[in-house]
Amino acid sequence: MKTRDFVEDLKSKSAAELNNELVAAKKELFNLRFQNATNQLDNTSRIKEVRRNIARIQTVISEQARA
């Protein structure tokens, strides 16, 4: 399953790599919102997918901080 593979990949990364991944995802979300506002975005479901990926990254970061 695609999501499970994504989460397993995140769990194998270090805290610095996760922070870089989080920054990249937030930049992508900003760009998608900008494209949506200017009616240039074709696939609006990508916004939802990126938001959930951000949440997954933040979850893994907090799990690693607790451990």
PDB file of N, H, CA, C and O in Angstrom:
ATOM      1  N   MET A   1       0.836  -1.184   0.000  1.00  0.00           N
ATOM      2  CA  MET A   1       0.000   0.000   0.000  1.00  0.00           C
ATOM      3  C   MET A   1       0.880   1.246   0.000  1.00  0.00           C
ATOM      4  O   MET A   1       1.921   1.269   0.655  1.00  0.00           O
ATOM      5  N   LYS A   2       0.477   2.257  -0.714  1.00  0.00           N
ATOM      6  H   LYS A   2      -0.369   2.239  -1.246  1.00  0.00           H
ATOM      7  CA  LYS A   2       1.292   3.443  -0.903  1.00  0.00           C
ATOM      8  C   LYS A   2       1.512   4.207   0.407  1.00  0.00           C
ATOM      9  O   LYS A   2       2.633   4.632   0.689  1.00  0.00           O
ATOM     10  N   THR A   3       0.464   4.384   1.204  1.00  0.00           N
ATOM     11  H   THR A   3      -0.446   4.039   0.975  1.00  0.00           H
ATOM     12  CA  THR A   3       0.589   5.155   2.442  1.00  0.00           C
ATOM     13  C   THR A   3       1.485   4.452   3.434  1.00  0.00           C
ATOM     14  O   THR A   3       2.304   5.088   4.098  1.00  0.00           O
ATOM     15  N   ARG A   4       1.337   3.155   3.539  1.00  0.00           N
ATOM     16  H   ARG A   4       0.672   2.639   2.999  1.00  0.00           H
ATOM     17  CA  ARG A   4       2.149   2.385   4.472  1.00  0.00           C
ATOM     18  C   ARG A   4       3.624   2.489   4.115  1.00  0.00           C
ATOM     19  O   ARG A   4       4.472   2.624   4.997  1.00  0.00           O
ATOM     20  N   ASP A   5       3.930   2.427   2.833  1.00  0.00           N
ATOM     21  H   ASP A   5       3.242   2.318   2.116  1.00  0.00           H
ATOM     22  CA  ASP A   5       5.317   2.565   2.379  1.00  0.00           C
ATOM     23  C   ASP A   5       5.859   3.954   2.704  1.00  0.00           C
ATOM     24  O   ASP A   5       7.015   4.100   3.099  1.00  0.00           O
ATOM     25  N   PHE A   6       5.017   4.973   2.535  1.00  0.00           N
ATOM     26  H   PHE A   6       4.078   4.854   2.214  1.00  0.00           H
ATOM     27  CA  PHE A   6       5.426   6.347   2.828  1.00  0.00           C
ATOM     28  C   PHE A   6       5.768   6.492   4.313  1.00  0.00           C
ATOM     29  O   PHE A   6       6.779   7.101   4.662  1.00  0.00           O
ATOM     30  N   VAL A   7       4.929   5.937   5.180  1.00  0.00           N
ATOM     31  H   VAL A   7       4.108   5.443   4.896  1.00  0.00           H
ATOM     32  CA  VAL A   7       5.155   6.047   6.625  1.00  0.00           C
ATOM     33  C   VAL A   7       6.395   5.260   7.036  1.00  0.00           C
ATOM     34  O   VAL A   7       7.174   5.730   7.865  1.00  0.00           O
ATOM     35  N   GLU A   8       6.587   4.081   6.477  1.00  0.00           N
ATOM     36  H   GLU A   8       5.954   3.699   5.804  1.00  0.00           H
ATOM     37  CA  GLU A   8       7.783   3.288   6.794  1.00  0.00           C
ATOM     38  C   GLU A   8       9.048   4.022   6.357  1.00  0.00           C
ATOM     39  O   GLU A   8      10.071   3.981   7.040  1.00  0.00           O
ATOM     40  N   ASP A   9       8.962   4.691   5.210  1.00  0.00           N
ATOM     41  H   ASP A   9       8.131   4.724   4.655  1.00  0.00           H
ATOM     42  CA  ASP A   9      10.099   5.472   4.733  1.00  0.00           C
ATOM     43  C   ASP A   9      10.390   6.623   5.687  1.00  0.00           C
ATOM     44  O   ASP A   9      11.552   6.927   5.958  1.00  0.00           O
ATOM     45  N   LEU A  10       9.343   7.262   6.197  1.00  0.00           N
ATOM     46  H   LEU A  10       8.399   7.015   5.977  1.00  0.00           H
ATOM     47  CA  LEU A  10       9.524   8.367   7.141  1.00  0.00           C
ATOM     48  C   LEU A  10      10.157   7.894   8.444  1.00  0.00           C
ATOM     49  O   LEU A  10      11.012   8.576   9.010  1.00  0.00           O
ATOM     50  N   LYS A  11       9.738   6.736   8.914  1.00  0.00           N
ATOM     51  H   LYS A  11       9.043   6.182   8.454  1.00  0.00           H
ATOM     52  CA  LYS A  11      10.240   6.230  10.187  1.00  0.00           C
ATOM     53  C   LYS A  11      11.725   5.890  10.125  1.00  0.00           C
ATOM     54  O   LYS A  11      12.402   5.864  11.153  1.00  0.00           O
ATOM     55  N   SER A  12      12.228   5.632   8.926  1.00  0.00           N
ATOM     56  H   SER A  12      11.678   5.653   8.092  1.00  0.00           H
ATOM     57  CA  SER A  12      13.641   5.278   8.787  1.00  0.00           C
ATOM     58  C   SER A  12      14.544   6.511   8.662  1.00  0.00           C
ATOM     59  O   SER A  12      15.767   6.376   8.650  1.00  0.00           O
ATOM     60  N   LYS A  13      13.956   7.706   8.569  1.00  0.00           N
ATOM     61  H   LYS A  13      12.962   7.816   8.578  1.00  0.00           H
ATOM     62  CA  LYS A  13      14.739   8.928   8.390  1.00  0.00           C
ATOM     63  C   LYS A  13      15.094   9.550   9.736  1.00  0.00           C
ATOM     64  O   LYS A  13      14.443   9.300  10.750  1.00  0.00           O
ATOM     65  N   SER A  14      16.144  10.368   9.717  1.00  0.00           N
ATOM     66  H   SER A  14      16.672  10.572   8.893  1.00  0.00           H
ATOM     67  CA  SER A  14      16.572  11.076  10.926  1.00  0.00           C
ATOM     68  C   SER A  14      15.696  12.311  11.133  1.00  0.00           C
ATOM     69  O   SER A  14      14.890  12.665  10.272  1.00  0.00           O
ATOM     70  N   ALA A  15      15.865  12.958  12.281  1.00  0.00           N
ATOM     71  H   ALA A  15      16.520  12.670  12.980  1.00  0.00           H
ATOM     72  CA  ALA A  15      15.062  14.137  12.613  1.00  0.00           C
ATOM     73  C   ALA A  15      15.331  15.280  11.631  1.00  0.00           C
ATOM     74  O   ALA A  15      14.404  15.988  11.238  1.00  0.00           O
ATOM     75  N   ALA A  16      16.583  15.462  11.236  1.00  0.00           N
ATOM     76  H   ALA A  16      17.336  14.887  11.555  1.00  0.00           H
ATOM     77  CA  ALA A  16      16.926  16.536  10.293  1.00  0.00           C
ATOM     78  C   ALA A  16      16.289  16.284   8.927  1.00  0.00           C
ATOM     79  O   ALA A  16      15.778  17.205   8.291  1.00  0.00           O
ATOM     80  N   GLU A  17      16.326  15.034   8.490  1.00  0.00           N
ATOM     81  H   GLU A  17      16.741  14.286   9.007  1.00  0.00           H
ATOM     82  CA  GLU A  17      15.711  14.694   7.202  1.00  0.00           C
ATOM     83  C   GLU A  17      14.198  14.894   7.253  1.00  0.00           C
ATOM     84  O   GLU A  17      13.591  15.348   6.283  1.00  0.00           O
ATOM     85  N   LEU A  18      13.600  14.554   8.385  1.00  0.00           N
ATOM     86  H   LEU A  18      14.093  14.185   9.173  1.00  0.00           H
ATOM     87  CA  LEU A  18      12.157  14.746   8.532  1.00  0.00           C
ATOM     88  C   LEU A  18      11.800  16.228   8.506  1.00  0.00           C
ATOM     89  O   LEU A  18      10.794  16.614   7.910  1.00  0.00           O
ATOM     90  N   ASN A  19      12.614  17.056   9.143  1.00  0.00           N
ATOM     91  H   ASN A  19      13.431  16.743   9.627  1.00  0.00           H
ATOM     92  CA  ASN A  19      12.356  18.500   9.122  1.00  0.00           C
ATOM     93  C   ASN A  19      12.481  19.053   7.713  1.00  0.00           C
ATOM     94  O   ASN A  19      11.698  19.915   7.312  1.00  0.00           O
ATOM     95  N   ASN A  20      13.459  18.566   6.958  1.00  0.00           N
ATOM     96  H   ASN A  20      14.095  17.866   7.283  1.00  0.00           H
ATOM     97  CA  ASN A  20      13.593  18.998   5.558  1.00  0.00           C
ATOM     98  C   ASN A  20      12.396  18.562   4.738  1.00  0.00           C
ATOM     99  O   ASN A  20      11.906  19.314   3.895  1.00  0.00           O
ATOM    100  N   GLU A  21      11.927  17.360   4.979  1.00  0.00           N
ATOM    101  H   GLU A  21      12.324  16.749   5.664  1.00  0.00           H
ATOM    102  CA  GLU A  21      10.752  16.838   4.280  1.00  0.00           C
ATOM    103  C   GLU A  21       9.510  17.667   4.622  1.00  0.00           C
ATOM    104  O   GLU A  21       8.675  17.939   3.759  1.00  0.00           O
ATOM    105  N   LEU A  22       9.402  18.061   5.885  1.00  0.00           N
ATOM    106  H   LEU A  22      10.080  17.840   6.587  1.00  0.00           H
ATOM    107  CA  LEU A  22       8.268  18.873   6.336  1.00  0.00           C
ATOM    108  C   LEU A  22       8.277  20.250   5.672  1.00  0.00           C
ATOM    109  O   LEU A  22       7.236  20.740   5.235  1.00  0.00           O
ATOM    110  N   VAL A  23       9.436  20.857   5.600  1.00  0.00           N
ATOM    111  H   VAL A  23      10.281  20.459   5.954  1.00  0.00           H
ATOM    112  CA  VAL A  23       9.554  22.172   4.956  1.00  0.00           C
ATOM    113  C   VAL A  23       9.179  22.073   3.478  1.00  0.00           C
ATOM    114  O   VAL A  23       8.474  22.933   2.951  1.00  0.00           O
ATOM    115  N   ALA A  24       9.652  21.029   2.822  1.00  0.00           N
ATOM    116  H   ALA A  24      10.225  20.331   3.250  1.00  0.00           H
ATOM    117  CA  ALA A  24       9.338  20.848   1.399  1.00  0.00           C
ATOM    118  C   ALA A  24       7.843  20.643   1.181  1.00  0.00           C
ATOM    119  O   ALA A  24       7.274  21.180   0.231  1.00  0.00           O
ATOM    120  N   ALA A  25       7.207  19.872   2.055  1.00  0.00           N
ATOM    121  H   ALA A  25       7.669  19.437   2.828  1.00  0.00           H
ATOM    122  CA  ALA A  25       5.772  19.623   1.937  1.00  0.00           C
ATOM    123  C   ALA A  25       4.970  20.901   2.176  1.00  0.00           C
ATOM    124  O   ALA A  25       3.968  21.142   1.502  1.00  0.00           O
ATOM    125  N   LYS A  26       5.407  21.714   3.128  1.00  0.00           N
ATOM    126  H   LYS A  26       6.220  21.518   3.675  1.00  0.00           H
ATOM    127  CA  LYS A  26       4.705  22.974   3.392  1.00  0.00           C
ATOM    128  C   LYS A  26       4.852  23.945   2.226  1.00  0.00           C
ATOM    129  O   LYS A  26       3.914  24.674   1.905  1.00  0.00           O
ATOM    130  N   LYS A  27       6.027  23.958   1.589  1.00  0.00           N
ATOM    131  H   LYS A  27       6.789  23.365   1.850  1.00  0.00           H
ATOM    132  CA  LYS A  27       6.214  24.798   0.404  1.00  0.00           C
ATOM    133  C   LYS A  27       5.305  24.329  -0.733  1.00  0.00           C
ATOM    134  O   LYS A  27       4.704  25.137  -1.442  1.00  0.00           O
ATOM    135  N   GLU A  28       5.218  23.007  -0.889  1.00  0.00           N
ATOM    136  H   GLU A  28       5.706  22.351  -0.313  1.00  0.00           H
ATOM    137  CA  GLU A  28       4.354  22.460  -1.934  1.00  0.00           C
ATOM    138  C   GLU A  28       2.901  22.830  -1.674  1.00  0.00           C
ATOM    139  O   GLU A  28       2.176  23.186  -2.603  1.00  0.00           O
ATOM    140  N   LEU A  29       2.471  22.748  -0.416  1.00  0.00           N
ATOM    141  H   LEU A  29       3.060  22.459   0.338  1.00  0.00           H
ATOM    142  CA  LEU A  29       1.104  23.109  -0.067  1.00  0.00           C
ATOM    143  C   LEU A  29       0.836  24.579  -0.366  1.00  0.00           C
ATOM    144  O   LEU A  29      -0.223  24.927  -0.888  1.00  0.00           O
ATOM    145  N   PHE A  30       1.791  25.439  -0.036  1.00  0.00           N
ATOM    146  H   PHE A  30       2.651  25.156   0.388  1.00  0.00           H
ATOM    147  CA  PHE A  30       1.639  26.863  -0.347  1.00  0.00           C
ATOM    148  C   PHE A  30       1.472  27.078  -1.846  1.00  0.00           C
ATOM    149  O   PHE A  30       0.596  27.826  -2.278  1.00  0.00           O
ATOM    150  N   ASN A  31       2.318  26.418  -2.637  1.00  0.00           N
ATOM    151  H   ASN A  31       3.030  25.810  -2.286  1.00  0.00           H
ATOM    152  CA  ASN A  31       2.233  26.565  -4.092  1.00  0.00           C
ATOM    153  C   ASN A  31       0.903  26.042  -4.629  1.00  0.00           C
ATOM    154  O   ASN A  31       0.317  26.638  -5.534  1.00  0.00           O
ATOM    155  N   LEU A  32       0.431  24.933  -4.074  1.00  0.00           N
ATOM    156  H   LEU A  32       0.906  24.449  -3.340  1.00  0.00           H
ATOM    157  CA  LEU A  32      -0.855  24.391  -4.523  1.00  0.00           C
ATOM    158  C   LEU A  32      -1.999  25.339  -4.192  1.00  0.00           C
ATOM    159  O   LEU A  32      -2.903  25.536  -5.005  1.00  0.00           O
ATOM    160  N   ARG A  33      -1.961  25.925  -3.001  1.00  0.00           N
ATOM    161  H   ARG A  33      -1.228  25.766  -2.341  1.00  0.00           H
ATOM    162  CA  ARG A  33      -3.013  26.879  -2.624  1.00  0.00           C
ATOM    163  C   ARG A  33      -2.970  28.108  -3.518  1.00  0.00           C
ATOM    164  O   ARG A  33      -4.010  28.651  -3.891  1.00  0.00           O
ATOM    165  N   PHE A  34      -1.776  28.540  -3.855  1.00  0.00           N
ATOM    166  H   PHE A  34      -0.931  28.100  -3.552  1.00  0.00           H
ATOM    167  CA  PHE A  34      -1.623  29.700  -4.734  1.00  0.00           C
ATOM    168  C   PHE A  34      -2.185  29.386  -6.120  1.00  0.00           C
ATOM    169  O   PHE A  34      -2.894  30.204  -6.705  1.00  0.00           O
ATOM    170  N   GLN A  35      -1.869  28.210  -6.640  1.00  0.00           N
ATOM    171  H   GLN A  35      -1.293  27.546  -6.165  1.00  0.00           H
ATOM    172  CA  GLN A  35      -2.386  27.802  -7.950  1.00  0.00           C
ATOM    173  C   GLN A  35      -3.902  27.679  -7.914  1.00  0.00           C
ATOM    174  O   GLN A  35      -4.577  28.027  -8.883  1.00  0.00           O
ATOM    175  N   ASN A  36      -4.442  27.185  -6.802  1.00  0.00           N
ATOM    176  H   ASN A  36      -3.893  26.902  -6.015  1.00  0.00           H
ATOM    177  CA  ASN A  36      -5.884  27.035  -6.680  1.00  0.00           C
ATOM    178  C   ASN A  36      -6.569  28.400  -6.668  1.00  0.00           C
ATOM    179  O   ASN A  36      -7.635  28.570  -7.259  1.00  0.00           O
ATOM    180  N   ALA A  37      -5.962  29.356  -6.004  1.00  0.00           N
ATOM    181  H   ALA A  37      -5.095  29.218  -5.523  1.00  0.00           H
ATOM    182  CA  ALA A  37      -6.544  30.691  -5.924  1.00  0.00           C
ATOM    183  C   ALA A  37      -6.549  31.387  -7.281  1.00  0.00           C
ATOM    184  O   ALA A  37      -7.425  32.205  -7.561  1.00  0.00           O
ATOM    185  N   THR A  38      -5.571  31.061  -8.120  1.00  0.00           N
ATOM    186  H   THR A  38      -4.859  30.396  -7.892  1.00  0.00           H
ATOM    187  CA  THR A  38      -5.498  31.685  -9.441  1.00  0.00           C
ATOM    188  C   THR A  38      -6.104  30.795 -10.533  1.00  0.00           C
ATOM    189  O   THR A  38      -5.912  31.047 -11.723  1.00  0.00           O
ATOM    190  N   ASN A  39      -6.822  29.775 -10.128  1.00  0.00           N
ATOM    191  H   ASN A  39      -6.978  29.571  -9.162  1.00  0.00           H
ATOM    192  CA  ASN A  39      -7.512  28.851 -11.041  1.00  0.00           C
ATOM    193  C   ASN A  39      -6.565  28.156 -12.017  1.00  0.00           C
ATOM    194  O   ASN A  39      -6.926  27.918 -13.169  1.00  0.00           O
ATOM    195  N   GLN A  40      -5.367  27.832 -11.563  1.00  0.00           N
ATOM    196  H   GLN A  40      -5.074  28.025 -10.627  1.00  0.00           H
ATOM    197  CA  GLN A  40      -4.408  27.113 -12.401  1.00  0.00           C
ATOM    198  C   GLN A  40      -4.258  25.661 -11.974  1.00  0.00           C
ATOM    199  O   GLN A  40      -3.561  24.892 -12.636  1.00  0.00           O
ATOM    200  N   LEU A  41      -4.895  25.279 -10.888  1.00  0.00           N
ATOM    201  H   LEU A  41      -5.461  25.904 -10.350  1.00  0.00           H
ATOM    202  CA  LEU A  41      -4.721  23.935 -10.353  1.00  0.00           C
ATOM    203  C   LEU A  41      -5.731  22.989 -10.986  1.00  0.00           C
ATOM    204  O   LEU A  41      -6.937  23.231 -10.936  1.00  0.00           O
ATOM    205  N   ASP A  42      -5.226  21.897 -11.588  1.00  0.00           N
ATOM    206  H   ASP A  42      -4.246  21.701 -11.628  1.00  0.00           H
ATOM    207  CA  ASP A  42      -6.097  20.924 -12.223  1.00  0.00           C
ATOM    208  C   ASP A  42      -6.567  19.862 -11.229  1.00  0.00           C
ATOM    209  O   ASP A  42      -7.745  19.505 -11.198  1.00  0.00           O
ATOM    210  N   ASN A  43      -5.633  19.363 -10.419  1.00  0.00           N
ATOM    211  H   ASN A  43      -4.677  19.653 -10.444  1.00  0.00           H
ATOM    212  CA  ASN A  43      -5.939  18.273  -9.499  1.00  0.00           C
ATOM    213  C   ASN A  43      -6.059  18.833  -8.078  1.00  0.00           C
ATOM    214  O   ASN A  43      -5.069  18.912  -7.350  1.00  0.00           O
ATOM    215  N   THR A  44      -7.272  19.218  -7.692  1.00  0.00           N
ATOM    216  H   THR A  44      -8.076  19.153  -8.283  1.00  0.00           H
ATOM    217  CA  THR A  44      -7.465  19.829  -6.375  1.00  0.00           C
ATOM    218  C   THR A  44      -7.342  18.819  -5.245  1.00  0.00           C
ATOM    219  O   THR A  44      -7.151  19.220  -4.096  1.00  0.00           O
ATOM    220  N   SER A  45      -7.444  17.544  -5.522  1.00  0.00           N
ATOM    221  H   SER A  45      -7.600  17.219  -6.455  1.00  0.00           H
ATOM    222  CA  SER A  45      -7.310  16.537  -4.465  1.00  0.00           C
ATOM    223  C   SER A  45      -5.871  16.438  -3.970  1.00  0.00           C
ATOM    224  O   SER A  45      -5.615  15.859  -2.914  1.00  0.00           O
ATOM    225  N   ARG A  46      -4.947  16.992  -4.714  1.00  0.00           N
ATOM    226  H   ARG A  46      -5.154  17.462  -5.571  1.00  0.00           H
ATOM    227  CA  ARG A  46      -3.538  16.982  -4.299  1.00  0.00           C
ATOM    228  C   ARG A  46      -3.340  17.801  -3.015  1.00  0.00           C
ATOM    229  O   ARG A  46      -2.469  17.484  -2.206  1.00  0.00           O
ATOM    230  N   ILE A  47      -4.150  18.852  -2.830  1.00  0.00           N
ATOM    231  H   ILE A  47      -4.858  19.110  -3.487  1.00  0.00           H
ATOM    232  CA  ILE A  47      -4.066  19.668  -1.610  1.00  0.00           C
ATOM    233  C   ILE A  47      -4.352  18.797  -0.392  1.00  0.00           C
ATOM    234  O   ILE A  47      -3.624  18.851   0.599  1.00  0.00           O
ATOM    235  N   LYS A  48      -5.396  18.007  -0.464  1.00  0.00           N
ATOM    236  H   LYS A  48      -5.988  17.963  -1.270  1.00  0.00           H
ATOM    237  CA  LYS A  48      -5.765  17.120   0.645  1.00  0.00           C
ATOM    238  C   LYS A  48      -4.669  16.100   0.918  1.00  0.00           C
ATOM    239  O   LYS A  48      -4.349  15.812   2.072  1.00  0.00           O
ATOM    240  N   GLU A  49      -4.102  15.563  -0.143  1.00  0.00           N
ATOM    241  H   GLU A  49      -4.361  15.797  -1.080  1.00  0.00           H
ATOM    242  CA  GLU A  49      -3.040  14.566  -0.006  1.00  0.00           C
ATOM    243  C   GLU A  49      -1.799  15.158   0.667  1.00  0.00           C
ATOM    244  O   GLU A  49      -1.200  14.521   1.534  1.00  0.00           O
ATOM    245  N   VAL A  50      -1.415  16.360   0.276  1.00  0.00           N
ATOM    246  H   VAL A  50      -1.901  16.878  -0.428  1.00  0.00           H
ATOM    247  CA  VAL A  50      -0.238  17.006   0.853  1.00  0.00           C
ATOM    248  C   VAL A  50      -0.489  17.354   2.321  1.00  0.00           C
ATOM    249  O   VAL A  50       0.408  17.211   3.152  1.00  0.00           O
ATOM    250  N   ARG A  51      -1.698  17.808   2.644  1.00  0.00           N
ATOM    251  H   ARG A  51      -2.427  17.925   1.970  1.00  0.00           H
ATOM    252  CA  ARG A  51      -2.026  18.122   4.037  1.00  0.00           C
ATOM    253  C   ARG A  51      -1.909  16.882   4.916  1.00  0.00           C
ATOM    254  O   ARG A  51      -1.403  16.952   6.036  1.00  0.00           O
ATOM    255  N   ARG A  52      -2.373  15.764   4.409  1.00  0.00           N
ATOM    256  H   ARG A  52      -2.784  15.708   3.499  1.00  0.00           H
ATOM    257  CA  ARG A  52      -2.281  14.524   5.176  1.00  0.00           C
ATOM    258  C   ARG A  52      -0.835  14.055   5.303  1.00  0.00           C
ATOM    259  O   ARG A  52      -0.451  13.507   6.337  1.00  0.00           O
ATOM    260  N   ASN A  53      -0.033  14.265   4.265  1.00  0.00           N
ATOM    261  H   ASN A  53      -0.344  14.710   3.425  1.00  0.00           H
ATOM    262  CA  ASN A  53       1.383  13.905   4.341  1.00  0.00           C
ATOM    263  C   ASN A  53       2.098  14.765   5.378  1.00  0.00           C
ATOM    264  O   ASN A  53       2.967  14.274   6.099  1.00  0.00           O
ATOM    265  N   ILE A  54       1.741  16.040   5.458  1.00  0.00           N
ATOM    266  H   ILE A  54       1.035  16.440   4.872  1.00  0.00           H
ATOM    267  CA  ILE A  54       2.321  16.919   6.477  1.00  0.00           C
ATOM    268  C   ILE A  54       1.978  16.386   7.863  1.00  0.00           C
ATOM    269  O   ILE A  54       2.836  16.347   8.745  1.00  0.00           O
ATOM    270  N   ALA A  55       0.735  15.980   8.056  1.00  0.00           N
ATOM    271  H   ALA A  55       0.038  16.012   7.340  1.00  0.00           H
ATOM    272  CA  ALA A  55       0.312  15.434   9.345  1.00  0.00           C
ATOM    273  C   ALA A  55       1.071  14.147   9.666  1.00  0.00           C
ATOM    274  O   ALA A  55       1.450  13.917  10.814  1.00  0.00           O
ATOM    275  N   ARG A  56       1.290  13.315   8.660  1.00  0.00           N
ATOM    276  H   ARG A  56       0.982  13.501   7.727  1.00  0.00           H
ATOM    277  CA  ARG A  56       2.035  12.073   8.876  1.00  0.00           C
ATOM    278  C   ARG A  56       3.475  12.375   9.290  1.00  0.00           C
ATOM    279  O   ARG A  56       4.013  11.737  10.195  1.00  0.00           O
ATOM    280  N   ILE A  57       4.090  13.342   8.628  1.00  0.00           N
ATOM    281  H   ILE A  57       3.653  13.860   7.893  1.00  0.00           H
ATOM    282  CA  ILE A  57       5.470  13.710   8.958  1.00  0.00           C
ATOM    283  C   ILE A  57       5.544  14.234  10.384  1.00  0.00           C
ATOM    284  O   ILE A  57       6.440  13.856  11.140  1.00  0.00           O
ATOM    285  N   GLN A  58       4.607  15.104  10.756  1.00  0.00           N
ATOM    286  H   GLN A  58       3.880  15.410  10.142  1.00  0.00           H
ATOM    287  CA  GLN A  58       4.596  15.656  12.107  1.00  0.00           C
ATOM    288  C   GLN A  58       4.366  14.572  13.148  1.00  0.00           C
ATOM    289  O   GLN A  58       4.930  14.635  14.240  1.00  0.00           O
ATOM    290  N   THR A  59       3.550  13.585  12.825  1.00  0.00           N
ATOM    291  H   THR A  59       3.092  13.534  11.937  1.00  0.00           H
ATOM    292  CA  THR A  59       3.304  12.481  13.742  1.00  0.00           C
ATOM    293  C   THR A  59       4.572  11.682  13.981  1.00  0.00           C
ATOM    294  O   THR A  59       4.885  11.338  15.121  1.00  0.00           O
ATOM    295  N   VAL A  60       5.306  11.383  12.913  1.00  0.00           N
ATOM    296  H   VAL A  60       5.052  11.663  11.987  1.00  0.00           H
ATOM    297  CA  VAL A  60       6.542  10.625  13.051  1.00  0.00           C
ATOM    298  C   VAL A  60       7.578  11.420  13.847  1.00  0.00           C
ATOM    299  O   VAL A  60       8.311  10.855  14.658  1.00  0.00           O
ATOM    300  N   ILE A  61       7.632  12.735  13.611  1.00  0.00           N
ATOM    301  H   ILE A  61       7.036  13.194  12.952  1.00  0.00           H
ATOM    302  CA  ILE A  61       8.562  13.584  14.371  1.00  0.00           C
ATOM    303  C   ILE A  61       8.229  13.535  15.860  1.00  0.00           C
ATOM    304  O   ILE A  61       9.130  13.414  16.690  1.00  0.00           O
ATOM    305  N   SER A  62       6.948  13.627  16.205  1.00  0.00           N
ATOM    306  H   SER A  62       6.217  13.726  15.530  1.00  0.00           H
ATOM    307  CA  SER A  62       6.578  13.601  17.622  1.00  0.00           C
ATOM    308  C   SER A  62       6.791  12.222  18.232  1.00  0.00           C
ATOM    309  O   SER A  62       7.146  12.120  19.406  1.00  0.00           O
ATOM    310  N   GLU A  63       6.584  11.170  17.464  1.00  0.00           N
ATOM    311  H   GLU A  63       6.296  11.254  16.510  1.00  0.00           H
ATOM    312  CA  GLU A  63       6.845   9.810  17.964  1.00  0.00           C
ATOM    313  C   GLU A  63       8.328   9.631  18.272  1.00  0.00           C
ATOM    314  O   GLU A  63       8.682   9.037  19.291  1.00  0.00           O
ATOM    315  N   GLN A  64       9.195  10.138  17.401  1.00  0.00           N
ATOM    316  H   GLN A  64       8.907  10.620  16.573  1.00  0.00           H
ATOM    317  CA  GLN A  64      10.628  10.029  17.623  1.00  0.00           C
ATOM    318  C   GLN A  64      11.078  10.877  18.804  1.00  0.00           C
ATOM    319  O   GLN A  64      12.017  10.513  19.513  1.00  0.00           O
ATOM    320  N   ALA A  65      10.412  12.003  19.016  1.00  0.00           N
ATOM    321  H   ALA A  65       9.649  12.298  18.440  1.00  0.00           H
ATOM    322  CA  ALA A  65      10.777  12.864  20.146  1.00  0.00           C
ATOM    323  C   ALA A  65      10.414  12.193  21.472  1.00  0.00           C
ATOM    324  O   ALA A  65      11.139  12.327  22.457  1.00  0.00           O
ATOM    325  N   ARG A  66       9.295  11.475  21.494  1.00  0.00           N
ATOM    326  H   ARG A  66       8.706  11.366  20.694  1.00  0.00           H
ATOM    327  CA  ARG A  66       8.881  10.781  22.720  1.00  0.00           C
ATOM    328  C   ARG A  66       9.760   9.603  23.053  1.00  0.00           C
ATOM    329  O   ARG A  66       9.944   9.264  24.222  1.00  0.00           O
ATOM    330  N   ALA A  67      10.308   8.973  22.018  1.00  0.00           N
ATOM    331  H   ALA A  67      10.159   9.248  21.069  1.00  0.00           H
ATOM    332  CA  ALA A  67      11.118   7.761  22.236  1.00  0.00           C
ATOM    333  C   ALA A  67      12.511   8.078  22.734  1.00  0.00           C
ATOM    334  O   ALA A  67      13.307   7.168  22.962  1.00  0.00           O
TER     335      ALA A  67
END
